[in-house]
Amino acid sequence: MRKPSAAPSDPRSDLAGQGITVLLVDDQPMIAEAVRRALAEAEDIAFHYCSDPTQALKVATQVRPTVILQDLVMPELDGLMMLRFFRVHAETAQVPVIVLSVREEPKVKSEAFAVGANDYLVKLPDKIELIARIRYHSRAYINQLERDAAFRALQRSQEELAAAVDQLAEANRSLQRLSSLDGLTGIANRRRFDDVLHQEWHRAMRQGSSLALILLDIDFFKLFNDNYGHQRGDDCLRQVAGVLERSMRRDADLAARYGGEEFAAILPNSDETGGLAVAKAMQANLRLLQIPHAKSRVSDHVTISVGVSATVPRRDTEPELLVAAADRGLYQAKEEGRDRICPATIDWPQGTG
């Protein structure tokens, strides 16, 4: 069964839906005060200031800005190098950075964009333009965060749905397995037997192959129950079922509880000789167990009577013909004294061939 995998942790995931937060990194307090005043009237913008560029990354991690205003020329740390630091750090890798410079030099501007700047302004820009740029980049960033969060939520939902589907499929398979097993013996039940027999009959009809069927009955099982009790009787049924399963020669062979103390086996691609060989193996394996049966009229241990039939199915016929033949063989085995195997041939209806 497949489990939903956890989505990778994203340090920006809790920013989705937040307001605009500006971080200014500039060594000149006068510039910082001018920017603070320019943004003061914008109630949707929270302002933070860092005068020490060596602390900028730490402060950015703390305040979680939606846009960074950064001076390009500072005494302790080159502005382009600091921009590179922002871009390689998970907390700030996607945060928009607006570079502030005293001059508009094409070469410097090109270098700034090359290392990851989102915008370039000559300081100090007009208040309206500054607020517009901040809002534009912040909203684009926040929208991207919200899309990423929605995508992760959808991915988690899909994974959870896939896991639920897998669990349901496994539960259905388990239920199907349980519904096809006999509750007492653990081998196939009558319903499973009927389904497989019809499948194999029509498969053999298409392929022109032979199909063998074994029906067997525990001899004098009522007397066994009367003498030893139903709990011992259940144990006996389980032991006989185990014998049948151990006697199967191929994966395609199926042992089933047919009803009461009666069992059956379906042997695809097997003729009468093959069916008789498996029936003899069942009989021999059961004798090895030497299950006591003091009330049996044929032996001092549990025995079985067996009927075997085999044929290549004909068109427009049903497998009940094979069952009826095996049942006649079983009846003959009982009539002849039990603890024996009798083959029987199919009585085909007129007009089949």
Secondary structure, DSSP 4 states (H G I P E B T S, - for coil): -PPPPPPPP-TTGGGTT--EEEEEE-S-HHHHHHHHHHHHT-TTEEEEEE--GGGHHHHHHHH--SEEEEES--SSS-HHHHHHHHHHSTTTTTS-EEEEESS--HHHHHHHHHTT-SEEEESSPPHHHHHHHHHHHHHHHHHHHHHHHHHHHHHHHHHHHHHHHHHHHHHHHHHHHHHTB-TTTSSB-HHHHHHHHHHHHHHHHHHT--EEEEEEEETTHHHHHHHH-HHHHHHHHHHHHHHHHHH--STT-EEEEEETTEEEEEEET--HHHHHHHHHHHHHHHHHH--B-TT-SS-SB--EEEEEEEE-PPTT--THHHHHHHHHHHHHHHHTTSSSEEE----PPTT--
